């Protein structure tokens, strides 16, 4: 399996076709495709953290990871995007998965469960929104990329 850069439009088309519970993203910072036998078998996209409290300029969030089920594609993508984020100078990388998911690809890639997040709607009386993603409980996973004192 190899990784290659992919354009946002192409990554979003892949997500629209295959992701089980999320729509394509509006924007991201960077993204990768996993290639096996000259075919895209998965994509992963990183962006600023959705939570304003985590958006410190040193944290990047995986906002989509989508594969066609190819063995080890998720683990490959999580590992590769973390390595690239580290090279770009980020201190940590985070992602959220549904509480019903096992996180086995994240565990295999060296990520750690950081906690459980209570599900909620983004719709509020002062800012009306239509929920586009599941509002169920989620798990937050993290991978530290830089040690204290690393430059």
C-alpha positions, 0 to 999 in steps of 0.5 A, spaced: 500 500 500 502 507 498 500 513 500 499 519 495 496 526 496 489 527 493 485 533 491 479 535 496 474 534 490 476 527 489 477 525 497 470 528 498 467 524 492 470 518 495 467 520 502 460 521 499 460 514 495 463 510 501 462 513 508 457 510 512 455 516 517 458 522 515 457 527 509 463 530 505 467 536 509 467 543 507 474 544 507 480 541 510 488 542 511 490 536 508 488 529 505 491 523 503 489 517 499 491 509 500 493 506 493 493 499 493 494 495 486 493 502 482 486 503 486 484 508 491 482 504 497 481 509 502 482 517 504 483 520 510 482 528 511 485 532 517 483 539 519 483 544 524 479 541 530 472 542 530 472 544 538 474 551 539 477 549 545 482 544 542 483 549 536 490 551 539 494 551 533 498 545 535 493 540 534 490 537 528 483 533 527 482 527 523 475 529 520 474 523 515 477 516 514 474 512 509 476 506 506 473 500 501 474 495 507 481 493 504 485 490 510 489 494 514 487 501 510 485 504 516 491 503 520 495 505 514 492 512 513 492 513 521 499 512 521 501 516 515 497 522 517 500 522 524 507 522 521 505 527 516 502 532 521 508 531 526 513 533 520 509 539 519 510 541 526 503 539 530 504 537 537 498 532 537 492 529 532 485 527 535 479 524 532 472 522 534 469 515 532 462 512 534 462 509 541 459 503 537 466 502 534 472 498 536 478 503 535 482 497 533 485 501 527 487 507 532 490 502 537 494 498 531 497 505 529 499 507 536 493 512 538 490 512 545 483 513 547 482 520 550 475 519 553 468 519 551 464 525 549 457 525 550 453 526 544 449 532 542 446 536 537 449 542 534 442 546 533 441 551 539 436 556 539 441 562 538 444 558 532 439 554 528 442 548 525 441 541 521 445 536 524 449 532 518 452 527 523 450 522 528 449 525 535 450 519 539 456 518 544 463 518 541 470 516 543 476 521 542 482 518 540 489 522 541 496 521 539 502 525 541 506 527 536 512 532 539 515 530 546 516 536 551 522 540 548 522 537 541 523 542 536 
